[in-house]
Amino acid sequence: MKQKLGLACALLGKPRLLLLDEPGVGVDPISRKELRKMVGCLVDDGIAVVWSTAYLEEAALCGTTLVLNEGKLIFSGEPAAMTAPLAGRCWQLRDSGNNQRRLLAQALDRPEVSDGTIQGHHLRLTLREGAQVFPPELIGAPPGTAWAQVAPRFEDAFIDRMGGGPGGQSVLARHVRAISSDGEVVIEAHQLTKKFGDFTATDEVTFQVRRGEIYGLLGPNGAGKSTTFKMMCGLLKPTSGRATVVGLDLRHSAGRARQKLGYMAQKFSLYGNLTVRSNLEFFSGIYGLTGAWRRSQTATMAEIFHLGPFLDAKTDALSLGFKQRLALACAVMHEPDILFLDEPTSGVDPVTRREFWTHINGLVERGVPVMVTTHFMDEAEYCDRIGLVFRGRLIADGTPDALKARAATEDHKNPTMEDAFIALIRGTEET
């Protein structure tokens, strides 16, 4: 709604040129689709639009695309010209089993691979120029798994132009103690409800998250995701229902529970007037780190997240990508048992997003369960299970592939995660 209001205000003077600076940041897929449609109508009416975006599917719809890196122009032209060099280099490993995180980590460490992502039960890889696909068993794929060639996307081309994504191994995960991934339930909501006066923000939401699992909480803006997150972190007291974390009831033991979890808020919530070093030291103290361990963890986080050159800079002076790196560093420096990430990559460039998910996947492999919200539907594919929230209620719960299957039709047999998100929300609206 804020973005629509901003667009309406920008059009009051009947401009011939419209400048849109990342209008889709923090906006759900339905609203982004509506925004794109509105802008398309403006273009048809003769208004020129300059649009900056972190969502590369939006860049792919533009007539001319400029790609910048460190202040330099690295591409200018039609999006199709950007993706053309990747013809024959994008592949999908179909039905690769239940160990996609490990398979992806193995694949990203191979010299042939420029980039890779998880797509439900599939892996999607971009090969370097001149490279050939390798036998799937070399990365531990189950017998009978085969490659299928897929069309390149603008994001594949962007990552390739940047020299490829990060490797598959997380330096952060190597510095975190391993926790036994025995499948125990460590996060649980039972009929969780939060009311603000007569408004019900979260309405009898029930779910469980097991150790070593990524659980994604998706939904339109205002659906109740962040309210649910805050209750699960002990920051909001439920009106009714129960929320437990590692066996602690958050209604009675919120303080003890908060010492065991890491939380990265939806909006940047660190102290902008403090230096990067001061933020790291402050949050390490909040989480009970003292003495040599505190100094060691502060130095380690600065190294892992490439914050060294900025330690004495005011946090407000950082770019969004480095602010998010700092926020994640503060959330994990005490080696939490559980990690809550509320839109951790909102507005962040695709390479940094890959870096974040390498760390997230690495932590989960070490036994740390993660709850995450995101408006990037490709990121939702990394989740083991997804809970879809609409108007405060949980309307769907299942694997990414199961949710996509619910949205499949005779005319559209292979919907994307974005297709599934829109179809399930609109199907609920109509009932």
N, C-alpha and C positions, 0 to 999 in steps of 0.2 A: 504494500500500500504506500509506503514512504517513497519507493522508487517511482510509482505511478504519479504521485503528487509532485515529485521533483521534475518528472518529464512534463507534466501539465504546466508547471511554473516556467520551465524553459521555453515553452511554446507561446507564452502570453504575448510576446512581442512580434509574433509571426515571422520568425527568422527564416533566412534562406540557407543558413548553415547551422547545424546542431552538433554540439560537442558532448559526447557521453563518456564519462570517465568511470569505467567499470560498473555500469548500472546493474549488472547481475550478481554482484558480490553479496553473499548471504541470502540470496533469493532462491526459493524452491523451484523445481523444474516447471511446474504449471505456470507460475508467475513469469518465469524467464521466457517461456514459450509465448505467453500473451504479450510480453514486452517486445519480443522479436517481431510479432505480427503487427503491433502498433507502429514500430519503426519502419517496417516494410511498407506500410500504407503511406507514411510520411515521405519515404523515398519515391514512391509512385506519384506523389503529388509534387515532386520536383525539389524537395528539400535535400541538400547534401548532408550526409551524416559522417562524422569522424567518431569511431567507437573504439575505446581501449577495453581490453577484456582479458581475464585469466581463464575464461572458458573457451577452449580452442574450437569447440564445435560451433561457437558463434563466429569466430574468425573465419571458419570455412565457408560461411554464408555470405561474406562480404564480396563486393565486386573487385576491390583491390586490397591487398593485405601487406602491411609493413611489419617486419619482424625485427625487433631491436634487442641487442644484448650489450650490456655495459656501455650504453650510450652510442653504440654503433649500429648502423643499418646492415643486417645480414641477409635480408631478402625483401624484394619489392615486386609485386605482380599478382596475378590471379592465383587463388588458392590451389587450383588444379596444377599449376606449374610448380608449386611447392611440393606436392605429393607425388608428382610424376616420377622423379628419380627413385622412388621406393617401390615401383612396380616389381613384383616377384620377390620382394624381400620381407613381406609380412606373412606370418604363419600362425596357425592356431593348433595347439595340441589338444585334441578333443578327448573328453571323458578321461582325464588324467588321474582319476582316483580321488582320494581324500587327503593327500599330502601336498596340496598345491603350494603352500608356503615354502616347504623344503625344495620342491621341484623348481620353483621360481628362483630361489637362492642359488641352487646349483646351476641353473641356466644362465643367470646374469653374470656368473663368474667365468663363463666360457668365452674365449676370444671371438667367436663368431657372432655373439649376441650384442646388439647395440642398446636394446631396451626390452622390457617385458612387463606384463601386468597379469593379474589373475582375473578371469572372467567366469565366475561361478566354478563349475567343474572343469573348465578349460584354462589353458595358458595361452596368452597371446605374446608372440615374440617378434621383434624386428631384427633382422640380420644386418651385419655390416656389409658394405658394398663388396661384391665378389664372393661372399661367403655362401656356403651350402648348408642345408639343413643336416642335422646329425641324427644318428639313431636315438630315439627317445629313451632307450634303456641306459644311455650314458649319463642321464640325470636322475635315474631311479624311477622312471615311469613304468607302470605295470605292463606286462606282456599284452600285445595286441593294440597298444596305443599308436595312433598314426597322426601324421601331419596333414593339415588342410590349408591350402593357400587362401588368404583373405585380402580384401582390398585395403590399401593404406589409408590411414586417416590423417587429418591435418596435424593432430597431436603427435603421431608417429614421426612425421616429417620434422616437426619442431624439435623434438628430443634428439633426432638424428643430426640436425643442423648444429645442435649444441654440443655435439661430440658424444652423444649417448647418455643414458641415465647412470645412476650410481650402481656399484656392484651389489651383489646379493647379500653380503655380510654386514651386519650392523655392529659398529664399534661400541655403541651404547649397550647392546645386549651382552657383549663380552665383559662389560664392567658390572653387570647385574647378577646377583646370585641366582642360581637355578632353583626353581620350586617344583616339587613333584607334580606333574600334570596327571593327576589321578581321576580327573573328571568330576570331582566333587562340586556341588553347587556352592558358589561363593558370593553370588549376588542374587537377591530374590525380592521381587515385589509381589504382594498379594492384595488384590483389590485396592490398590493405592489410589487415593483420592485427595485432591487439593482444591479447595474453594476459596475464592476471594469475594466475600460478600455473596451475592447471588450468582456470580460467575463461576462455573466449574472448569478449571484449567486442565485437570487430570481426573479422569472418571473411571474408577475401578480397574486400573491397569494391573495386569498380572503377567509376569515373565520370570524366567530363571536364566542365569548365566553360569556356565561351568568353567573351571580352571582350564587354561590353555585354549580359550575360545574368544573370538571377536564377535560381539553382538552389536549390530547397527540399529540405531533408533532413527527412523526416517519419518518425514511428514512435512506438510506445507508449513509455511511461516505461521506462527501462532497456534500450532496444533497441540502444544503441550509438551514438546520434547525437552526443552530447557527446564521447565518446571519439574518434570520427572527427574531429570539429571540432578537438580539441586536437592530434591528430596533424597535421592539415593546417596548423595554426598553428605547428608546431614546438615545442609545449609538452609533447608526449609522444613518445617514440621508438617507432616501430613494432617489433613483434616480427619481422615479415617484410613483404615487399611494398615498394612505393615510393610516396612522396608528393612531388610537385613543385609549386612555386608560382613563376610567371614564370620558368620554366626552371631554378630552383634546387632541387636535391635536398635535402629537409628533413633527411635523415639526416646530411648532411655540411655543410650551409650554413644551419642553422636560424636563426642569429643574423642573417645578411644578409637572409634572407627576412622575418623579423619586422619589419625596418625598412621593408619595402615593403607591409605589410598592416596593416589595422585590425581589432581583435578586441573584440567586446562579449560578455562572458561570460554564461552562463545565469543565474547568481546575481549579484546586485550585488556587485562586487569592488573598488570603490574604497575609499578610506580614510575611514571614518566619523568618526574623531576629528579629521580635518583639515577646514578650511573648503573651500567650493566653489572659491574662488580658488586655494588651495594645491593642490588636486587638479589643476586645470587646469595650473598651473605645473609641478607634478611630472611629469605625463605628457607635457607638451610637451618637458621636458628629456630624458625617457627616449627620446623619438622624435627627439632630436637638434636640436630647434629652439633657436635662440640669439638673443640680442640683440633688435633691433627686430622681427624676424619673430616671435619667441616672444611678445613683448608684444602685437603686432598680432593674432596668431591667438588668444591668450587672450581679448582684448577682443571679437574677432569671434564666437567660439563663445558667449560670454556673451550677446551681443546676439541671435544667431540662435536660441538655445534658451531665451531669456527668463530667463536666470539672474542678470541684473543685480541685482535686489533681494535676492538670497541669497548674494552673493559672500563675505560675511564670516560667513555662518552655517555651523555644523557640518553636515557632510553627513548625519550620522545624523538630523538634525532635519527633513530634507526629506520631502515626501510621495513615494510610490513613483513617481508620474509624473515629478517633477522629478529624482529619483535616476536614472531611466532616461534622461532628457534629458542629464544630466551624463555618464553613462556613454557615450552615443553621441557627445557632444561630444569626450570624451577619445579615442575610437576614431578620429575622422576629422580631428582638428585638424592632423595632419601630411600631409593630402591623400594617403591611401594609394592604391596601385595596385589593391588588392583589399580587400574588406570582408567579414569574417566576423561574422555576427550570430546569437548563440545565444539564441533566445527573447527577442528585444528588447522585445516588448510584453506580456510575461506580467504579468497583473494590472493593466494600464494601462487607463484609461477609453477608450471608443470614439473620442472626439474627438482625444485624444493619439495613438492608434493611427493615425488618418487622417493626422495631422501627420507621424508617423514615415514612413509609406509614401509621402507626397509627397516627402520627402527621399530615400528609397531609390530611388524611380522616377527622380527628378531626377539622382541620382548615376549610375545605370545609363545614362541617356541621355547622360551625359558620358563614357561609356566605362569606368566602374568596374564590374567584375563583382562580384556579391554572392552569397555562400552564406548561407542563413538556415535556422534551424529554428523551428518554431512549432507550437503546439497549437490555434491559431485556424484552422479550416479555410477560412474566407472569405479569410484572408490567403494561404493556399496558392495561391489562384486567381491571385494576382499573379505567381507564378513562371512563367518560360518553360518550365522542366522541373522535375520532382519525382523524387527518389529515395526510395523507401519502404523503410525499414530495419526488420527484425524479427528478433529473436534474433541480432543481430550481422551478418546477411546482407542484401544489397540484393535485395529480392524483386520490385521493379518500378521502372521508370525510363521516364518519358515526360512529355508535356504534361499539364496538368490535365484537359483534355478527353479525352485518350486513356485516362487512368486511370479517369475516370468512365464512359467507354464500356465498359471491361472489367467494370464492376460493374452495367451495365444488364441488365435482365431483361425478359421479355415483360410482366410485371405492373408493373414499375417502370422505365420507359423513360428517365426523366430523373433519375438519382440525383444527389444533392448530393456535394460533395467529402467530407463526413463519411460519407455512405453508402458511397462508394468506399473510403475509409480502412478502415472496419469490415469491408466485404466482402472486401477483399484480404487483410487480416490474418487474418480467420477462415477464409478459404479456404486459406491457408497452414497454419494450425493443424490443419486436417482432413486434410492430405496427409502 
